[in-house]
Every structure is written in C-alpha cells, then in structure tokens.
Amino acid sequence: MPTDEDIHRAFEQGEAAVMAVFRAVATQVAALAQQMAKQGAVLQEFQARLAKSSSHSGKPPSSDGYGKAKRTTSVRKSGDKSNGGQPGHAGQTLMAAEHPERIVTHEVPRCGHCQASLQDIEAVGYEERQVYDLPAIRVEVTAHRAEIKVCPACGHRSKSPFPDAVTQAVQ
C-alpha cells in the first residue's frame, strides 16, 4: 500500500503518476479480494464439515469427537421413593477379619493432657480399625536351566531342551 509520502509525490508529478498509484492499489485490492474469496470457500467447507454429526449424516458415531452434546439430566422418571437405601432394608458393610495378615501397633509416646512420657507404661487396651488392601502386583522371574551332561561311554555332551515358550536368554 502506498504511504502518504508516495501519494503526495505522485500528486506533485501529475495525473499520470496518481493514476499509476491507483492502478497499483486496485491490483492489490483485487488480489486481496481473490484471496478472501478462497478463504471464504475453505471456511464454508470447514463449517459444513463441523455441522455434520452421526445423528443426521452418514458419519459414524466415533467421528463425532469431543463436541458431542452431553446429557445433563436423567431420563429416568422420578418415583415415590427417596434416593439411597430404603427404610427396613438391611445394609451391608465389610466385616472385621478375625485373623488379619499384619498387625501394626501405633504407640502413644506422651500424655494428651499433660505431655508426660508414656514410653515405659503398659497399654490398658486397644481400639482397632482394619484396612482391606489388594496386594501389589509383582514380576516373578523364573530361571530355566538346561542340564548339560557328558556321556561316560562316548564323551558326547548332551543338553536338555528348553520349553518351547523359552526362546531367548532373557525375555
């Protein structure tokens, strides 16, 4: 685009120079209009593609993406009963194990009232709580050893075969 200085210089040079500046500007405007038309067509194509969904076009549901409208309210008809356990229903809870695998004793080091040491004082009772945990998954390594023996009659070294599934030194 011409600057103010370019326009002023063209004005001083006469009508032909002003016309040349206008033609250059008109060429640039036409190029920009053509570029905008192309971008408009691409934008319309993208908008049309975004407007499609599996509910009203031949697209599979997996192509709907994350923009799928989520159901915010329950479609279930509300009944006469309140939520949760109903009156008279026997509840279920975890029962304490009679013989737990581990027992961790948490000692009381000081009196909660006067802060006196209770290190050498015998406990008069315990309050117990139990935690059910799933054991951690561990990797178990099995070493397969194939015997090698030397025949006393002929001196040949014989080796036991490995199982078919054991094909590498470490797997």
Secondary structure, DSSP 8 states (H G I E B T S, - for coil): ---HHHHHHHHHH-HHHHHHHHHHHHHHHHHHHHHHHHHHHHHHHHHHHHH--TTTSS--GGGGGGG-----S--S---SS-SSS-TT---------SS-S--------B-TTT--B-TT---------------------------EEE-TTT--EEE----TT--SS--
